[in-house]
Amino acid sequence: MLSQESLQQIDREIAKYPPDQKQSAVMAALRIAQVEKGWLPKELIEFVARYLDMPPIAAYEVASFYNMYDLAPVGRHKITVCTNLPCALSGGVQAGEYLRQKLGIAFNETTPDGKFTLKEGECMGACGDAPVLLVNNHHMCSWMTTEKIDQMLAELDKK
């Protein structure tokens, strides 16, 4: 279900733990699987669980708890807006509203062309950089004014 390259990456994560605790690599394994497939369907979560010798429900609990894991298809570019209190008070709400208007979608929706999904997120640990956006779970964008949002969207639209 996963490529040999992804399985090798998961094996490297498993090697970081004692042999009888390989389920400790579940977060990394789910991330690797999601990067390859784009999201985590139930069958993929179950595959990861079997690979780590753990109950599928335990892997699903992890995948459903953290907002970095996508249990449904998302656009090519997932934009998560921090709306936790410090960011909300420092422009996060306005940044989210601007993105909703600009993309023509609400939170948890994807643009009709499949390019963008907009999510609402919790604290990203960069309160002093508010408003903060996270693109595709890996690229944090700080101090996001409307001009910077427009520039970010234009760059992502080219990809």
FENVEN-V349616 format. One record per residue. N is the residue number from 0. RES is the residue in one letter. D_LAST is the distance of its C-alpha to the last C-alpha in Angstrom with 1 decimal. Layout:
n = (N & N)
res = (RES & RES)
d_last = (D_LAST & D_LAST)
//
This chain:
n = (0 & 1 & 2 & 3 & 4 & 5 & 6 & 7 & 8 & 9 & 10 & 11 & 12 & 13 & 14 & 15 & 16 & 17 & 18 & 19 & 20 & 21 & 22 & 23 & 24 & 25 & 26 & 27 & 28 & 29 & 30 & 31 & 32 & 33 & 34 & 35 & 36 & 37 & 38 & 39 & 40 & 41 & 42 & 43 & 44 & 45 & 46 & 47 & 48 & 49 & 50 & 51 & 52 & 53 & 54 & 55 & 56 & 57 & 58 & 59 & 60 & 61 & 62 & 63 & 64 & 65 & 66 & 67 & 68 & 69 & 70 & 71 & 72 & 73 & 74 & 75 & 76 & 77 & 78 & 79 & 80 & 81 & 82 & 83 & 84 & 85 & 86 & 87 & 88 & 89 & 90 & 91 & 92 & 93 & 94 & 95 & 96 & 97 & 98 & 99 & 100 & 101 & 102 & 103 & 104 & 105 & 106 & 107 & 108 & 109 & 110 & 111 & 112 & 113 & 114 & 115 & 116 & 117 & 118 & 119 & 120 & 121 & 122 & 123 & 124 & 125 & 126 & 127 & 128 & 129 & 130 & 131 & 132 & 133 & 134 & 135 & 136 & 137 & 138 & 139 & 140 & 141 & 142 & 143 & 144 & 145 & 146 & 147 & 148 & 149 & 150 & 151 & 152 & 153 & 154 & 155 & 156 & 157 & 158)
res = (M & L & S & Q & E & S & L & Q & Q & I & D & R & E & I & A & K & Y & P & P & D & Q & K & Q & S & A & V & M & A & A & L & R & I & A & Q & V & E & K & G & W & L & P & K & E & L & I & E & F & V & A & R & Y & L & D & M & P & P & I & A & A & Y & E & V & A & S & F & Y & N & M & Y & D & L & A & P & V & G & R & H & K & I & T & V & C & T & N & L & P & C & A & L & S & G & G & V & Q & A & G & E & Y & L & R & Q & K & L & G & I & A & F & N & E & T & T & P & D & G & K & F & T & L & K & E & G & E & C & M & G & A & C & G & D & A & P & V & L & L & V & N & N & H & H & M & C & S & W & M & T & T & E & K & I & D & Q & M & L & A & E & L & D & K & K)
d_last = (26.5 & 24.4 & 23.6 & 26.0 & 23.6 & 23.0 & 26.8 & 27.5 & 25.3 & 27.3 & 30.5 & 29.8 & 29.5 & 32.7 & 34.6 & 34.4 & 36.9 & 40.4 & 40.6 & 42.1 & 39.3 & 36.1 & 35.1 & 34.3 & 31.0 & 29.9 & 27.3 & 25.6 & 26.0 & 24.4 & 21.4 & 21.1 & 21.5 & 19.0 & 16.3 & 17.2 & 17.8 & 15.5 & 18.7 & 22.4 & 24.6 & 28.3 & 28.9 & 26.3 & 28.0 & 31.3 & 30.3 & 29.3 & 32.6 & 34.6 & 33.0 & 34.1 & 37.5 & 37.2 & 37.8 & 34.8 & 35.6 & 35.3 & 31.7 & 31.0 & 32.6 & 30.3 & 27.1 & 28.4 & 29.6 & 26.4 & 23.6 & 21.0 & 21.7 & 20.5 & 23.4 & 21.6 & 18.2 & 15.5 & 12.2 & 8.9 & 9.1 & 12.8 & 14.2 & 17.8 & 20.2 & 23.4 & 26.3 & 29.0 & 32.0 & 31.3 & 27.8 & 29.1 & 31.8 & 29.5 & 26.9 & 25.1 & 26.5 & 25.6 & 22.0 & 21.8 & 23.6 & 21.4 & 18.2 & 20.3 & 21.3 & 18.0 & 16.2 & 19.5 & 19.8 & 22.2 & 21.8 & 21.3 & 19.6 & 16.4 & 15.2 & 16.5 & 13.2 & 12.4 & 9.3 & 11.4 & 14.6 & 16.9 & 19.5 & 22.6 & 23.4 & 26.4 & 27.2 & 24.6 & 27.3 & 26.2 & 28.5 & 29.2 & 25.6 & 25.4 & 23.6 & 21.2 & 18.0 & 16.5 & 12.8 & 12.6 & 16.2 & 15.5 & 14.4 & 17.2 & 17.0 & 20.5 & 22.5 & 20.0 & 21.5 & 20.3 & 19.2 & 17.1 & 15.7 & 14.8 & 13.1 & 11.2 & 10.1 & 9.2 & 7.0 & 5.3 & 5.5 & 3.8 & 0.0)
//
